[in-house]
Amino acid sequence: MTPVLSLRGVAKRFGGLVAVNRMDFDVAEHEVLGLIGPNGSGKSTTLNLISGAFPVSAGTISLRGEPVTHLPPQDIARRGIARTFQLVRLLPSMSVLENVMAGAVFGHRRRWGHEAESVAEAMLEKVGLGGRGHMAVGQLTYIDTKRVELARALAGEPRVILLDEWLAGLNPTELEDGIRLIRSLRDEGRTIVLVEHVMDAIRSLCDRCVVMASGSKIAEGTPAEVLADPDVIRAYLGDDDA
């Protein structure tokens, strides 16, 4: 069965710095894959390569067997890859509803007018912001800006959702709410790649994990397998004997 998303030999160089080094992994339909590793290991860069925000230096990225490696970001979004950002990126001059409608208009499924509006309202309801579409984004709390960005990604009806540290910066109550929300997306059968540092989220949400260190993959398997791997522990905690 063809994976939904496939990376083969994917690399990214910034001058002499190799930020991502020959990455290989597949994401199956309805799977939640965690992309984890210490700070600076290349996780967000990998998401930027998948979404087209950065050009790939080498290798191939395929969506349902079709290469998307050299497509611009808007075309990759049209093919069905949506994302959120580490630093939330909303359109400040537009209302909450209009921000989410943008996802419906420019995403995988092109919807317009009343149809885009009804999809946007449904996605706001899904993320817990029903009835708040009239608000300005400047009126929102931090977690609610994240909810709007997630609703915008969902409004395009993507095949794959990339979540870049969506749970970062949340207080304990918000974190519980956030994990519950992502779990509800998983339970709907969505295909998700999430970059995350919150280990409770990794354990409870991910089917498999790919672990990165210094731009390379050092482990792959279930959360329990990779978090018990000595190489992974060493990458996170350091090695006094190294």
N, C-alpha and C positions, 0 to 999 in steps of 0.2 A: 504493500500500500504506500503510495507516494506521501511523504511528509508534507504538512502544510507549509512549513518553513525549513529551509536547509542552508547551512553555511558550509562551504568547502574551501579550505586553505585561505580564509579571509584574513587579510593583513591591512594595517594602516600605519603609515610612516609619516611623521612630521619632521622633515629634514632627516637628521641622523637618529632621531628617537623612534623606536618601534613601539607604538602604543598598543597595537593588537598584532599578535604573531601567530599566523597559520591556524586560525580558529576553525574547528569542525564541530558542528552539532546539528541535530534534527529536532524539530518540534512536531509532535503528532497532533492530529485533530483532537480537540477537546482536552488537550493537556495543559497543565500549568507548569511551566519550566522556570525555576529560579536561577538567576545569574548572580552568583555571589562571589565575594572575595574582599580582600582588604582595600582600603582607599587607594586610588591610583593604579588599580590592577587592570583597568581597561574596560570595565563593565558598561559605563555610560557611552564610551566611544563605540563599543560594539552596537549598542542600540542606535547611535547616530549613523552608523554604517548601514544597518538594516533599513532605517527610515529614509535614507538618502540625504540626511543633513550633512554628512561628510562623504566625499568620494572614496571609494575603495582603492587601495594601492595595489592589491593582488587578491586573487580568489574569486569565488562566485557565490552569490546569494540568490536562492530560488524560492519562489512562492508557488506552491502546487506544481513543482517541476518546471516552471517557466522562469528563466533568469530575469531578475530585476536589478542586477548589480549596478548598471550605469544609468538607470532612469533618474530623472529629477524627483525631488521629494513629493511634488504634487501628483506626479504620475504613480508613484508608489502608494500614496494614499488612495488614489482612485482604484488601484489594483486590490486594495483591501488591508493595508497595514496602517493602523492608527496608533497614536502614542500620547502619553502625557510627558511632561518635562520635570526635571529635578527642581527647577525654579519655575513656578506656575506661570504660564503665558496666556493671559486672557486679553481680550480686546476692550480696553477701558472705556472707550466712547460708546460702547454698545451695552444693552441691558443683558441680564443673565440669559433670558430666553433667546435673544439675538445671537449671543455667543454660541449657544448650543445649536441653533439653527444653522450656523456657519458649518458645523460638522456635518449636518444633513445635506447641505448644498454641495460641499466640496469633498465629501467622503466617497466611500465605495459605491453606495447607492445614491444617485443624484436625485434629490427631492427638492421641490420648489413650493413656494407659496404656502397655502393652507396645509398641504401634506407635510412640508418641512416643519411647520409650526406644531402640528399634532405629534410628529415624531419627537421633536424637542421637548414638548411638554411631558410625553411619556418617559423620556430618559431622565428628566428632572425628577419625576415621581420615583423612578427606580433608584436614584442616588440619594433620595431623602430630601429633595428640595421642591416638592410639589407645591404649586401655588405661589412660588417666589420668583417667577420669571420676570416680573415687572421691575425687580430691584436692579440698582446699579451695582456693578461688580465691586466698586469701592465701599459698599455698605456691608460686604460679606466678611465673616470670620475666615481665618486661615484655612481651616478644614473645609469650609464651604466653597472657597475658591478652588480647592482640589476637587471637590465634588462636581463643580461646574465643568472643569477641564475634562474630568472623566466622562461626564454626560455628553460633552462635545465629541469626544472620541467614539463613544458608543452610538451616537446619532448617525454616523456614517455606515453603520452595520458592517464593521470590519470583519475580515477573516482572522486576523491576528491583532491583539492589543499589546502594546509595549508600555509597561508601567515603570517609570524611572524613579525609584525611591518615593513612591506615592505615599508611603506611611511615615516618611521622615518629618520630624518636627511636631508630631502630634503628642498631646498629653495622654496619660494612661486611658482615660475614658474615651477620648477620640480614637485612640489606637484600637481599642476593642471594636468601636463602631466601624472603623476602616477595614479591619480584618473581616468583620461580618459582611461588609459590603462586597469585598473582593471574593469572599467565599460564595456569596449568592451568585456572582458572575460565573464562578467555576461550576456551581451546581446547575447553571443554565446550559453548560456545555461549551462555553466560550474557550478559545485558545489564547493563552496569555503567556507572555514572557515578562517576568518581573525582576528588576534589579532591586535588591533589598538588603538592609543590614539587620533588620529586626528578626532575630532567630525564631521567636515564637511564631511569627508570620510564616517564615520559611517552613517550619515543621508542620504547621497546620494547613497550609495552602498548596504546597508544591508537590507534584507527583515525582518530579526529578529535579536535580540541580546540576548545573555546570559551574565549577569553581575556577576562578581566574586568579592568577598571581603574576605580576610583572608582564601583563599582556598575553600570557599563554594559559591554555587550559591545563590544570593540574589534576583535576578529578571530575568524575561524572557518575551519577547514580542517584539513589533515593536520598532524601535528606538525612536519614539515619546513617546510611553508608558513608556519605561524604563528610558529615560532621564528626565521624569517628576516625577518619583517615589521618594518619600521622602527618602526611604532607600538608593537609589542609590546616591542621592544628598549628603546625610550624609556620605556615604562611600568615595566619592570624596573630599568633602569640609571639613569634620569633623563636629562635633556637640559641640558647646560651652556648651551645657547643659548636655552633656553626663557625 
